[in-house]
Each structure stands twice: as structure tokens, then as C-alpha cells.
Amino acid sequence: MKEKPHYSYSQINMFLRCPRQYYFRYIEGKKIPPKSALTLGKSIHGGIEKNYSQKIGSHQDLPVGDICDVYSENFEFLKKETLWLPDENPGKIKDEGYGLIKTYQKEIAPSIQPATVEEKFTIEFPNVDYAFTGIMDLTTDNDFVIDHKTTSRTPNQKEIGKNLQLTAYATGFRYLRKKQEKQLRLDYIMRKREPEIMSITTERDEQDIRSFLKLIGYIHEAIQSGLFYPNINNRLCNEKWCGYWNLCQGGKKW
């Protein structure tokens, strides 16, 4: 029997951004090299994850030097497969990451006692042929659900209120715990001259959850129907920001 599809937040988000991009990535299986911002963010995330994973049992943060070592190893591994722009200096970007981690560890980590790190969940739905799967970055012992983002752009509360990733986390938390989270939060690690951390909280009600689950169903129907049109009005639909540009617009394959 053919396994039914499992949709993740990343898939949902990509389809909403551009169905044609989704087609190249998940139907044809074409992967593109990550850009430097993603490599930096994933490397920092790896250091944070290492600290919180051991803190579940130890209740103590690792020395910041140890976390920086994990970050460095991650960065060097990911650097080899990164699409570096001509004007980018990998060493300079790596050094920037040390400052970001040190700031995060000083301002945020001491106040957090993790309950789970990178917790997976899969939600099966009755009478449908798909499922939703996800991984929650971090939950705390006081039922906070927290995600981390490395960014150079200042976020705002309105964006957080509409953030589908946090809606997905809230859905997963309630499915696993059979109760509502006490707080949904995004901790932004901000790439500025002097690194900054901005924590923004939000909440989701049951209508938000129901709307999100309906959205998954609508996207499933569109995918099964083969509706993979290019979203040419998206601000990211250009050669600089879309790695599939030459397959789509450049090559005029659609």
C-alpha cells in the first residue's frame, strides 16, 4: 500500500509561498544549496539545541565556550554545501555567529528550564488520506512553546500573530499534551552591529487551530489535483531569492 502523505509546516509554508516551488522541491525532489543566512541560523540552532538537550537533566547551562564549539562544528560542516554570494566572507559571518550565541546565552538561556527539545509529533486525521507532522523546537517545564529565529530584520507583533509555524506548534502541543500551552513565543536572535534578542509572545485560540487544519486539507486537495502554478507576484519571485528561478521563470518550463 502506498503510504499516505505527511505534510510538515515547511511544506505548507512553501506551497503557500509558491506552489511551483513546492513542485520542484517535493514532487521532483530537486534540492537547492542553502544560502548563508540559513547556514548561520542552523548552526546557531544546533548550539542552542545541544545546551537545552543536556539541561533537561542537568538543570544547568553548558559553558558558553562549549556551545560555541558545537556552533563552530555545525558551521564548518554546513559551509561546504552553502551557496555563498561573491561579496560574502564565510569567516566573517562565522565570527558574527559567536557574538549572537553569547548574547543569547547571557540574556535568555538562564531563564529557561526545558522539558523537551526537538520533540516530534504526527497527527492522524479520521477519514482523510494524509497526516500532519512537525517538530517543536523547545517546550519548557511551565508549558511554554518557544521557537528560535536568526534574522537581520526587526519583527513585529502583527507578523507573530499570523505566524503559521507557531500555530502548528500549538496544534502539536495540544495534541500531545491534551492541554493548552501557557505561552507561545518567538525568540529572535537579531543580526545587528550589537547583537540583540527580541522575545515576542502570542496566543492561539481553537478557531486558529481549526482554520489551520482546514488549510492543510485545502492544500492537500490542491496538491492531489496537480495545481502547481508559479506565484509570480511573490516578492521573493526573482533570481536572487528563489533557487528554482532558472527551472521556472528563466527556463520557462511551466
C-alpha positions as CSV (number, residue, x, y, z in Angstrom):
1,M,0.0,0.0,0.0
2,K,1.2,3.5,-0.8
3,E,2.0,5.5,2.3
4,K,-0.3,8.5,2.8
5,P,1.4,11.9,2.5
6,H,2.6,13.5,5.7
7,Y,2.7,17.3,5.5
8,S,5.1,19.5,7.6
9,Y,5.0,23.2,8.3
10,S,7.9,23.7,5.9
11,Q,5.9,22.0,3.1
12,I,2.7,24.0,3.9
13,N,4.7,27.3,4.0
14,M,6.5,26.6,0.7
15,F,3.2,25.7,-1.0
16,L,1.7,29.0,0.2
17,R,4.7,30.9,-0.9
18,C,4.8,29.3,-4.4
19,P,3.1,26.1,-5.5
20,R,5.6,25.8,-8.4
21,Q,8.5,25.9,-5.9
22,Y,6.8,23.1,-4.0
23,Y,6.5,21.1,-7.1
24,F,10.3,21.3,-7.9
25,R,11.2,20.5,-4.3
26,Y,8.7,17.9,-3.1
27,I,7.4,16.3,-6.4
28,E,10.5,16.3,-8.5
29,G,12.8,16.1,-5.4
30,K,15.2,18.9,-6.6
31,K,17.1,20.4,-3.7
32,I,19.0,23.7,-3.9
33,P,22.0,24.7,-1.8
34,P,21.2,26.8,1.3
35,K,22.2,30.5,1.4
36,S,24.4,31.9,4.1
37,A,21.6,33.1,6.4
38,L,20.2,29.6,6.6
39,T,23.6,28.1,7.4
40,L,24.2,30.7,10.1
41,G,20.7,30.1,11.6
42,K,21.0,26.3,11.5
43,S,24.5,26.4,13.1
44,I,23.3,28.6,15.9
45,H,20.2,26.5,16.4
46,G,22.5,23.4,16.8
47,G,24.4,25.0,19.6
48,I,21.2,26.1,21.4
49,E,19.8,22.6,20.9
50,K,22.9,20.9,22.4
51,N,22.7,23.1,25.5
52,Y,19.0,22.6,26.2
53,S,19.1,18.9,25.5
54,Q,21.5,18.3,28.3
55,K,19.8,20.9,30.5
56,I,16.6,18.8,30.7
57,G,18.5,16.5,33.2
58,S,21.3,18.8,34.5
59,H,19.2,22.0,35.1
60,Q,22.4,23.9,34.2
61,D,23.6,25.6,31.1
62,L,26.8,24.4,29.4
63,P,29.7,26.8,29.5
64,V,29.3,29.2,26.6
65,G,32.6,28.1,25.1
66,D,31.3,24.5,24.7
67,I,28.2,25.8,22.9
68,C,30.4,27.9,20.6
69,D,32.4,24.8,19.8
70,V,29.2,23.0,18.8
71,Y,28.2,26.0,16.7
72,S,31.6,26.1,15.0
73,E,31.5,22.4,14.1
74,N,28.0,22.8,12.6
75,F,29.1,25.9,10.7
76,E,32.1,24.2,9.2
77,F,30.1,21.2,8.2
78,L,27.3,23.3,6.5
79,K,29.7,25.7,5.0
80,K,30.8,23.2,2.3
81,E,27.2,22.9,0.9
82,T,26.3,26.6,1.2
83,L,25.7,28.9,-1.8
84,W,28.0,31.8,-0.9
85,L,27.5,35.1,-2.8
86,P,30.6,36.7,-4.3
87,D,30.6,39.5,-1.7
88,E,30.2,37.2,1.3
89,N,33.0,36.3,3.7
90,P,32.3,32.9,5.4
91,G,34.8,33.6,8.1
92,K,33.3,37.0,9.0
93,I,29.8,35.5,9.1
94,K,31.0,32.7,11.3
95,D,32.6,35.2,13.7
96,E,29.3,37.1,13.8
97,G,27.6,33.9,15.0
98,Y,29.8,33.7,18.1
99,G,28.5,37.1,19.2
100,L,24.9,36.1,18.6
101,I,25.2,32.9,20.6
102,K,27.0,34.6,23.5
103,T,24.2,37.2,23.7
104,Y,21.5,34.6,23.6
105,Q,23.1,32.5,26.3
106,K,23.5,35.6,28.5
107,E,20.0,37.0,28.1
108,I,17.7,34.1,27.5
109,A,19.1,30.7,28.4
110,P,19.4,31.1,32.2
111,S,15.6,31.7,32.5
112,I,14.6,28.6,30.6
113,Q,14.2,25.1,32.0
114,P,13.5,22.9,29.0
115,A,11.0,20.0,29.1
116,T,11.6,18.8,25.6
117,V,13.9,19.7,22.7
118,E,13.1,18.9,19.0
119,E,10.0,17.0,20.0
120,K,8.4,15.2,17.1
121,F,4.6,14.7,16.6
122,T,2.4,13.2,14.0
123,I,-1.3,14.0,13.8
124,E,-3.5,11.4,12.1
125,F,-7.0,12.6,11.0
126,P,-10.1,10.3,10.7
127,N,-11.5,9.8,7.2
128,V,-8.7,11.5,5.3
129,D,-5.7,10.2,3.5
130,Y,-3.0,12.5,4.9
131,A,-1.3,13.4,8.2
132,F,0.4,16.4,9.6
133,T,3.9,16.1,11.2
134,G,6.1,18.5,13.0
135,I,9.0,19.1,15.4
136,M,8.6,21.6,18.2
137,D,11.9,23.4,18.9
138,L,11.5,23.8,22.6
139,T,8.9,23.3,25.3
140,T,9.6,24.3,28.9
141,D,8.6,22.9,32.3
142,N,6.0,25.6,32.7
143,D,4.3,24.8,29.3
144,F,5.9,27.5,27.2
145,V,6.4,26.7,23.5
146,I,9.3,28.5,22.0
147,D,10.8,28.8,18.6
148,H,14.1,30.5,17.6
149,K,14.8,32.6,14.6
150,T,18.1,34.3,13.5
151,T,17.2,37.4,11.5
152,S,18.5,40.8,10.3
153,R,15.0,42.2,10.1
154,T,13.1,43.7,13.0
155,P,9.9,41.6,13.6
156,N,6.6,42.9,14.7
157,Q,3.7,41.7,16.8
158,K,1.3,41.6,13.8
159,E,3.5,39.1,12.0
160,I,3.8,36.9,15.0
161,G,0.0,36.9,15.4
162,K,-0.3,35.4,11.9
163,N,2.8,33.1,12.1
164,L,1.6,29.6,10.9
165,Q,4.6,27.9,12.5
166,L,3.5,28.9,15.9
167,T,0.0,27.7,15.1
168,A,1.5,24.4,14.0
169,Y,3.4,24.1,17.3
170,A,0.3,25.0,19.3
171,T,-1.6,22.3,17.4
172,G,1.1,19.7,18.1
173,F,1.5,20.7,21.8
174,R,-2.3,20.3,22.4
175,Y,-2.4,17.0,20.5
176,L,0.5,15.6,22.6
177,R,-0.3,17.1,26.0
178,K,-4.1,17.1,25.9
179,K,-4.0,20.7,27.3
180,Q,-3.3,24.2,26.0
181,E,0.1,25.8,26.2
182,K,0.6,28.7,28.6
183,Q,2.6,30.8,26.1
184,L,3.7,30.8,22.5
185,R,6.9,32.7,21.9
186,L,9.4,33.5,19.2
187,D,12.9,34.4,20.4
188,Y,14.6,36.4,17.6
189,I,18.4,36.4,17.6
190,M,19.0,39.7,15.7
191,R,22.0,40.3,13.5
192,K,22.8,43.9,14.3
193,R,26.0,45.9,14.9
194,E,25.5,44.9,18.5
195,P,23.6,41.5,18.7
196,E,20.1,41.8,20.2
197,I,17.5,39.3,21.4
198,M,13.8,40.1,21.0
199,S,11.2,37.8,22.5
200,I,7.6,38.2,21.2
201,T,4.7,36.3,22.7
202,T,1.4,35.5,21.1
203,E,-1.6,33.1,21.6
204,R,-3.8,30.9,19.5
205,D,-7.5,30.0,20.1
206,E,-9.4,27.0,19.0
207,Q,-10.6,28.8,15.9
208,D,-7.0,29.4,14.8
209,I,-6.3,25.7,15.2
210,R,-9.4,24.7,13.2
211,S,-8.5,27.2,10.4
212,F,-5.0,25.8,10.2
213,L,-6.3,22.2,10.0
214,K,-8.7,23.2,7.2
215,L,-5.8,24.9,5.4
216,I,-3.9,21.7,5.4
217,G,-6.9,20.0,3.8
218,Y,-7.2,22.6,1.1
219,I,-3.5,22.4,0.3
220,H,-3.7,18.6,0.1
221,E,-6.6,18.9,-2.4
222,A,-4.6,21.3,-4.5
223,I,-1.5,19.1,-4.5
224,Q,-3.6,16.0,-5.4
225,S,-5.1,18.0,-8.2
226,G,-1.7,18.9,-9.6
227,L,-2.2,22.7,-9.2
228,F,1.4,23.9,-9.1
229,Y,1.3,27.4,-10.6
230,P,4.1,29.9,-10.1
231,N,3.4,32.7,-7.7
232,I,5.0,35.5,-9.8
233,N,3.5,38.2,-7.5
234,N,5.5,37.0,-4.5
235,R,8.3,39.4,-3.6
236,L,10.7,36.5,-3.4
237,C,10.0,35.5,-7.0
238,N,13.3,36.6,-8.5
239,E,16.6,35.2,-9.5
240,K,18.3,36.4,-6.3
241,W,15.9,34.8,-3.7
242,C,14.5,31.8,-5.5
243,G,16.9,28.9,-6.2
244,Y,14.4,27.4,-8.7
245,W,14.2,30.5,-10.8
246,N,16.0,29.1,-13.8
247,L,13.9,26.0,-13.8
248,C,10.7,28.1,-13.6
249,Q,10.9,31.6,-15.0
250,G,14.4,31.5,-16.5
251,G,13.8,28.3,-18.4
252,K,10.1,28.9,-19.0
253,K,9.3,25.3,-18.1
254,W,5.8,25.9,-16.8
